[in-house]
Amino acid sequence: MNLTKPKYKPEYPVSAFESFFRDQKEFTLKYLKGVGSSATNWGKLLHEVLQFLDFPNLTNLETVLVQALVNQHILDPNFELKKTLFQTIENLMRNEKIRRLLSQKEQVNVECPFLLDLNSFLVRGQIDRMVKKENEIWIIDFKTENLDPNEILKHAEQYFIQMGCYALAMQKTFLIPLVETHLIFTTTSQVITWNWDHQKLTDIENKLMKAHEIIEGLNFG
């Protein structure tokens, strides 16, 4: 019997490609040598709240806030964090575009994992919120950094690869030609939207393929 050993496929988290295109030194330290930082407590807390909230009426807001604090093992004796969370959610819902994005009820999925197969390697990620409509997909990602409102547009550029990976994965999964990604910055209640057509998605795929070749050289060279 002739048994062929399965070919190994490297698997990258989306954040690895973000890091690679931002700074190859940072990428090497974090993903090849294991030196890096984890998400902040505030980011984890707010993501959990946004995951379980009943938009747009927020009828379960109090319950979700309390449970998130418990789940994240965060003490809030003076209710300062709770007040900040309340205010953050209220501010988000005052933005008409954000309110519309989060109020969709049809085929909404939260914390959606995916595995994108690009033949010679895999890309793994998780989408905060996705709305699948008949002929288009909305991808929503929350960013919790504390930023100046005037810096948002420039700061958003560092997430272009991440959003491209998400859009490419969903387009290949559902074969829907229209994909929108929406970056929601929670501290300023601003949203940055990108539309992904065939050419943009092809460009992202080519960038990932090229990056993989370079990373393989760093890893085994």
Long-range contacts (C-beta under 8 A, 24 or more apart in sequence): 9-117, 9-120, 9-121, 9-122, 10-121, 10-122, 10-212, 10-215, 10-216, 11-115, 11-121, 11-122, 11-123, 11-124, 12-121, 12-122, 12-123, 12-124, 12-212, 12-215, 13-123, 13-124, 13-125, 14-123, 14-124, 14-125, 14-161, 14-162, 14-165, 14-166, 15-162, 17-123, 17-161, 17-162, 17-165, 17-208, 17-211, 18-158, 18-159, 18-161, 18-162, 20-211, 20-214, 20-215, 21-161, 21-207, 21-211, 22-158, 24-218, 27-215, 28-218, 32-218, 32-219, 40-144, 41-72, 41-74, 42-144, 43-144, 44-72, 45-69, 45-72, 45-74, 45-81, 45-85, 46-85, 46-88, 46-142, 46-144, 46-186, 47-128, 47-142, 47-144, 48-72, 49-85, 49-89, 50-128, 50-129, 50-142, 50-186, 51-110, 51-111, 51-128, 52-110, 53-89, 55-93, 55-102, 55-103, 56-93, 56-99, 56-102, 56-103, 58-89, 58-93, 61-86, 61-89, 88-186, 88-187, 91-189, 92-184, 92-186, 92-189, 94-189, 95-189, 95-190, 95-191, 97-191, 98-184, 98-189, 98-191, 101-131, 101-138, 101-140, 101-182, 101-184, 101-191, 102-129, 102-140, 104-131, 104-138, 106-131, 106-132, 106-133, 107-131, 107-132, 107-133, 114-166, 114-169, 114-170, 114-173, 116-165, 116-168, 116-169, 116-172, 118-205, 118-208, 118-209, 118-212, 120-209, 120-212, 121-212, 123-165, 123-169, 123-208, 125-162, 125-165, 125-166, 125-169, 127-166, 127-170, 130-170, 132-174, 132-176, 135-176, 135-177, 135-178, 136-176, 136-178, 136-179, 136-180, 137-167, 137-170, 137-171, 137-174, 137-176, 137-178, 137-179, 137-180, 138-180, 138-181, 138-182, 139-163, 139-166, 139-167, 139-170, 139-179, 139-180, 139-181, 139-182, 140-181, 140-182, 140-184, 141-166, 141-181, 141-182, 141-183, 141-184, 142-184, 142-186, 143-183, 143-184, 143-185, 143-186, 144-186, 144-187, 145-185, 145-187, 146-187, 147-185, 147-187, 147-188, 148-188, 149-188, 149-190, 152-185, 152-188, 152-190, 152-192, 153-192, 156-183, 156-185, 156-192, 159-183, 160-194, 161-204, 161-207, 163-194, 163-196, 164-196, 164-200, 164-201, 164-203, 164-204, 164-207, 165-204, 165-208, 167-194, 167-196, 167-200, 167-201, 167-204, 168-196, 168-201, 168-204, 168-205, 168-208, 171-196, 171-201
